[in-house]
Amino acid sequence: MQLFKQFTKINLFHDIQSFATTVKIDEKDFILATKSVFEKHLRVLNLPAHIIFRSDYGHSEPTDIMTDALIEDFRKTDCKRIIAIGGGSVIDMAKVLMLKSEGNTEDIFLRRVPIIKEHQLIAVPTTCGAGSEVSSVSIVSLTRKSTKVGLADDAITPDYAALIPDLLTDMPYNIFVTSAIDALIHAIESFVCPKANRYTDLFSEEATRTIVKGFSSIRAEGKEARYRLFEDFLIASNMAGIAFANAGTGAVHAMSYPLSTKYGVTHGEACYQMFTAVFQEYQQQKPKGKIQRIILLLADILNCETAEVFFKLEELLQNIIPRQPLREYGMKEEEIEEFADNVIELQERLLSQSYVRFSRETMCRIYRALF
């Protein structure tokens, strides 16, 4: 039985110059970057690489149409190595370029073609949530199917991750918070997934402790406190990524995907919508399982009674950034059953590794409560 794997080399840098010097960027490198980060941090380096911007392909979270265009542009070059500098969507798009396959995005994500690694990928996260820089998962919206799907395969695991806290300084507050909440969900969901074990628990627990304590500091000191905490949040996000790369995520992510796909809600914000409601349902359906341990951990961090954990966690997160009812995004009440059916049809990978496998009725009840 496999307990743990970690293919990605992880390095911490204090500035982009030292990173560029260490990895020896040259004309055979294909850089996919967030334009704002490139303009502020990389343009002055006059890198010889082939450079394109994620915004050239659209401003939504990745779709198959966007990724197909990226694949076409990459195939026109003779580049051998990919460097992704951006948030989870940038890194997820870049992962597809690692593959030898001649298929399009839908063919790749639905595994109609062989998944074979051909190119190296260096991932440089500029948010502190996705953990994509160390995971073997890429997420994309398939436009014909109107939902997000995930490809999970060792072939798309980045070879090298560069953590540079200085690159987080330009993140708007709401993006910082929702991405960090996504990392917290990665840590807690992976902790209760069936494949979790003592190795993954170490990463889940430390990431959970760091992020919740960080949020508590921000609540006490104000938004500006985040600037001194960027390294903590970036490493915690990375650790949560290692945990979920090995143990998986579950119903929180599965139930968030229809909201992101249909209404363009960012991934972290969509997961935040489902977070505490899903875990309260887990607790009700299977209170004597591993969820007891995560409740004890959170009670210790939040300095509260175990019976208050999810109320106190929700209170903390609401103080950091308020959570809106689903109707505020445009969702209609009659779509509740449609969303549940969509999850059942297309998110089997996530449902099967959840702490509790939700029925259609349970998902409808959760959506309705959040509506």
Secondary structure, 3 states (H helix, E strand, C coil): CCCCCCCCEEEECCCHHHHHHHHCCCCCEEEEECHHHHHHHHHHHCCCCEEEEHHHHCCCCCEHHHHHHHHHHHHCCCCCEEEEEECHHHHHHHHHCCECCCCCHHHHHCCCCCCCECCEEEEEECCCCCCHHHCCEEEEEECCCCEEEEEECHHHCCCEEEECHHHHCCCCHHHHHHHHHHHHHHHHHHHHCCCCCHHHHHHHHHHHHHHHHHHHHHHHHCHHHHHHHHHHHHHHHHHHHHHHHHHCCCHHHHHHHHHHHHHCCCHHHHHHHHHHHHHHHHHHHCCCCCHHHHHHHHHHHHCCCHHHHHHHHHHHHHHHCCCCCHHHHCCCHHHHHHHHHHHHHHCHHHHCCCCCCCCHHHHHHHHHHHC
